[in-house]
Amino acid sequence: MGRRSICRRSAILMRFAAKYAGVAYRDFCLRPECKTAAMIACARDFGLDWVTVLSDPYSEARAFGLEVRYPEDSLPQNTTPLIRDIEMASTVLSFRVRGEAGVC
């Protein structure tokens, strides 16, 4: 059985997808249905064989308490750092993954 080459096209299109689909980037970031529709439109129209539904780092940081401002059509911006001075750095807890040595 011979080998055959498969050409796959993929890309992380976040801001492009929002603009292409006519979705404000704020809605793209905050409304899963807007993100999904924009990504599916790009996959369909540009022959991509997969879509990404990544969240952006700001969404993840926001879930941990970072204050984030979402302008209409620009990148998210943090408004207040979580660690404001060196003393606050000592309050940060280590992240440990289950299965890591010494973690149950």
ChimeraX commands (.cxc) that place a marker at each C-alpha (Angstrom):
marker #1 position 0.00,0.00,0.00 radius 0.5
marker #1 position 1.54,3.31,-1.07 radius 0.5
marker #1 position 1.68,6.49,0.94 radius 0.5
marker #1 position -0.33,9.45,-0.12 radius 0.5
marker #1 position 0.11,13.05,0.79 radius 0.5
marker #1 position -2.72,14.84,2.55 radius 0.5
marker #1 position -2.75,18.61,2.49 radius 0.5
marker #1 position -4.46,20.09,5.52 radius 0.5
marker #1 position -5.04,23.78,6.02 radius 0.5
marker #1 position -5.44,25.25,9.45 radius 0.5
marker #1 position -4.81,28.53,11.20 radius 0.5
marker #1 position -5.57,30.47,14.33 radius 0.5
marker #1 position -7.76,33.19,12.90 radius 0.5
marker #1 position -9.34,34.91,15.88 radius 0.5
marker #1 position -9.29,38.63,14.92 radius 0.5
marker #1 position -9.49,37.89,11.21 radius 0.5
marker #1 position -12.47,35.59,11.72 radius 0.5
marker #1 position -14.34,38.21,13.73 radius 0.5
marker #1 position -13.77,40.87,11.10 radius 0.5
marker #1 position -14.57,38.49,8.23 radius 0.5
marker #1 position -17.87,37.48,9.84 radius 0.5
marker #1 position -18.77,41.07,10.77 radius 0.5
marker #1 position -18.63,40.34,14.50 radius 0.5
marker #1 position -17.31,42.91,16.98 radius 0.5
marker #1 position -14.18,41.46,18.56 radius 0.5
marker #1 position -15.66,42.04,22.01 radius 0.5
marker #1 position -18.58,39.76,21.07 radius 0.5
marker #1 position -16.18,37.27,19.52 radius 0.5
marker #1 position -14.34,37.06,22.87 radius 0.5
marker #1 position -17.35,37.08,25.18 radius 0.5
marker #1 position -20.12,35.30,23.27 radius 0.5
marker #1 position -19.39,31.67,22.32 radius 0.5
marker #1 position -22.12,31.66,19.67 radius 0.5
marker #1 position -20.44,34.61,17.88 radius 0.5
marker #1 position -17.03,32.97,18.02 radius 0.5
marker #1 position -18.40,29.68,16.75 radius 0.5
marker #1 position -20.31,31.26,13.85 radius 0.5
marker #1 position -17.26,33.28,12.77 radius 0.5
marker #1 position -14.93,30.29,12.91 radius 0.5
marker #1 position -17.36,28.06,11.00 radius 0.5
marker #1 position -17.78,30.75,8.31 radius 0.5
marker #1 position -13.99,30.90,7.82 radius 0.5
marker #1 position -13.68,27.12,7.71 radius 0.5
marker #1 position -16.44,26.89,5.13 radius 0.5
marker #1 position -15.34,29.81,2.95 radius 0.5
marker #1 position -11.59,29.16,3.02 radius 0.5
marker #1 position -11.63,25.35,2.87 radius 0.5
marker #1 position -10.24,24.77,6.36 radius 0.5
marker #1 position -10.73,21.28,7.68 radius 0.5
marker #1 position -11.08,22.27,11.31 radius 0.5
marker #1 position -12.14,25.17,13.47 radius 0.5
marker #1 position -10.64,26.43,16.68 radius 0.5
marker #1 position -12.75,27.47,19.58 radius 0.5
marker #1 position -9.86,28.65,21.72 radius 0.5
marker #1 position -10.43,31.14,24.43 radius 0.5
marker #1 position -8.02,34.01,24.63 radius 0.5
marker #1 position -5.64,34.33,27.60 radius 0.5
marker #1 position -7.65,37.29,28.91 radius 0.5
marker #1 position -10.78,35.16,29.22 radius 0.5
marker #1 position -8.84,32.62,31.21 radius 0.5
marker #1 position -7.16,35.25,33.39 radius 0.5
marker #1 position -10.54,36.92,33.95 radius 0.5
marker #1 position -11.82,33.63,35.37 radius 0.5
marker #1 position -9.06,33.92,37.99 radius 0.5
marker #1 position -9.97,37.50,38.92 radius 0.5
marker #1 position -8.15,39.77,36.48 radius 0.5
marker #1 position -10.18,42.88,35.66 radius 0.5
marker #1 position -10.47,43.04,31.88 radius 0.5
marker #1 position -11.91,45.69,29.58 radius 0.5
marker #1 position -13.19,44.53,26.21 radius 0.5
marker #1 position -13.18,47.39,23.68 radius 0.5
marker #1 position -15.66,47.06,20.80 radius 0.5
marker #1 position -13.16,46.13,18.10 radius 0.5
marker #1 position -9.74,45.87,19.70 radius 0.5
marker #1 position -7.82,43.44,21.84 radius 0.5
marker #1 position -8.86,42.96,25.47 radius 0.5
marker #1 position -6.96,45.00,28.05 radius 0.5
marker #1 position -6.30,44.31,31.70 radius 0.5
marker #1 position -7.30,47.28,33.83 radius 0.5
marker #1 position -5.76,46.32,37.16 radius 0.5
marker #1 position -2.83,43.93,37.64 radius 0.5
marker #1 position -3.53,41.05,40.01 radius 0.5
marker #1 position -0.12,41.53,41.61 radius 0.5
marker #1 position 0.30,45.22,42.38 radius 0.5
marker #1 position 3.50,45.13,44.44 radius 0.5
marker #1 position 6.27,42.77,45.54 radius 0.5
marker #1 position 4.51,41.89,48.79 radius 0.5
marker #1 position 1.51,40.56,46.88 radius 0.5
marker #1 position 3.78,38.15,44.97 radius 0.5
marker #1 position 4.13,36.02,48.12 radius 0.5
marker #1 position 0.37,35.37,48.08 radius 0.5
marker #1 position 0.48,33.56,44.72 radius 0.5
marker #1 position -0.13,29.86,45.12 radius 0.5
marker #1 position 1.81,27.28,43.13 radius 0.5
marker #1 position -0.15,25.47,40.46 radius 0.5
marker #1 position 0.18,21.72,40.73 radius 0.5
marker #1 position -1.11,19.12,38.34 radius 0.5
marker #1 position -2.65,15.92,39.64 radius 0.5
marker #1 position -0.23,13.09,39.00 radius 0.5
marker #1 position 2.80,15.36,39.42 radius 0.5
marker #1 position 5.30,13.96,41.91 radius 0.5
marker #1 position 3.95,14.37,45.42 radius 0.5
marker #1 position 0.44,15.44,44.34 radius 0.5
marker #1 position -2.54,13.15,44.89 radius 0.5
marker link #1:1,2 radius 0.2
marker link #1:2,3 radius 0.2
marker link #1:3,4 radius 0.2
marker link #1:4,5 radius 0.2
marker link #1:5,6 radius 0.2
marker link #1:6,7 radius 0.2
marker link #1:7,8 radius 0.2
marker link #1:8,9 radius 0.2
marker link #1:9,10 radius 0.2
marker link #1:10,11 radius 0.2
marker link #1:11,12 radius 0.2
marker link #1:12,13 radius 0.2
marker link #1:13,14 radius 0.2
marker link #1:14,15 radius 0.2
marker link #1:15,16 radius 0.2
marker link #1:16,17 radius 0.2
marker link #1:17,18 radius 0.2
marker link #1:18,19 radius 0.2
marker link #1:19,20 radius 0.2
marker link #1:20,21 radius 0.2
marker link #1:21,22 radius 0.2
marker link #1:22,23 radius 0.2
marker link #1:23,24 radius 0.2
marker link #1:24,25 radius 0.2
marker link #1:25,26 radius 0.2
marker link #1:26,27 radius 0.2
marker link #1:27,28 radius 0.2
marker link #1:28,29 radius 0.2
marker link #1:29,30 radius 0.2
marker link #1:30,31 radius 0.2
marker link #1:31,32 radius 0.2
marker link #1:32,33 radius 0.2
marker link #1:33,34 radius 0.2
marker link #1:34,35 radius 0.2
marker link #1:35,36 radius 0.2
marker link #1:36,37 radius 0.2
marker link #1:37,38 radius 0.2
marker link #1:38,39 radius 0.2
marker link #1:39,40 radius 0.2
marker link #1:40,41 radius 0.2
marker link #1:41,42 radius 0.2
marker link #1:42,43 radius 0.2
marker link #1:43,44 radius 0.2
marker link #1:44,45 radius 0.2
marker link #1:45,46 radius 0.2
marker link #1:46,47 radius 0.2
marker link #1:47,48 radius 0.2
marker link #1:48,49 radius 0.2
marker link #1:49,50 radius 0.2
marker link #1:50,51 radius 0.2
marker link #1:51,52 radius 0.2
marker link #1:52,53 radius 0.2
marker link #1:53,54 radius 0.2
marker link #1:54,55 radius 0.2
marker link #1:55,56 radius 0.2
marker link #1:56,57 radius 0.2
marker link #1:57,58 radius 0.2
marker link #1:58,59 radius 0.2
marker link #1:59,60 radius 0.2
marker link #1:60,61 radius 0.2
marker link #1:61,62 radius 0.2
marker link #1:62,63 radius 0.2
marker link #1:63,64 radius 0.2
marker link #1:64,65 radius 0.2
marker link #1:65,66 radius 0.2
marker link #1:66,67 radius 0.2
marker link #1:67,68 radius 0.2
marker link #1:68,69 radius 0.2
marker link #1:69,70 radius 0.2
marker link #1:70,71 radius 0.2
marker link #1:71,72 radius 0.2
marker link #1:72,73 radius 0.2
marker link #1:73,74 radius 0.2
marker link #1:74,75 radius 0.2
marker link #1:75,76 radius 0.2
marker link #1:76,77 radius 0.2
marker link #1:77,78 radius 0.2
marker link #1:78,79 radius 0.2
marker link #1:79,80 radius 0.2
marker link #1:80,81 radius 0.2
marker link #1:81,82 radius 0.2
marker link #1:82,83 radius 0.2
marker link #1:83,84 radius 0.2
marker link #1:84,85 radius 0.2
marker link #1:85,86 radius 0.2
marker link #1:86,87 radius 0.2
marker link #1:87,88 radius 0.2
marker link #1:88,89 radius 0.2
marker link #1:89,90 radius 0.2
marker link #1:90,91 radius 0.2
marker link #1:91,92 radius 0.2
marker link #1:92,93 radius 0.2
marker link #1:93,94 radius 0.2
marker link #1:94,95 radius 0.2
marker link #1:95,96 radius 0.2
marker link #1:96,97 radius 0.2
marker link #1:97,98 radius 0.2
marker link #1:98,99 radius 0.2
marker link #1:99,100 radius 0.2
marker link #1:100,101 radius 0.2
marker link #1:101,102 radius 0.2
marker link #1:102,103 radius 0.2
marker link #1:103,104 radius 0.2
view
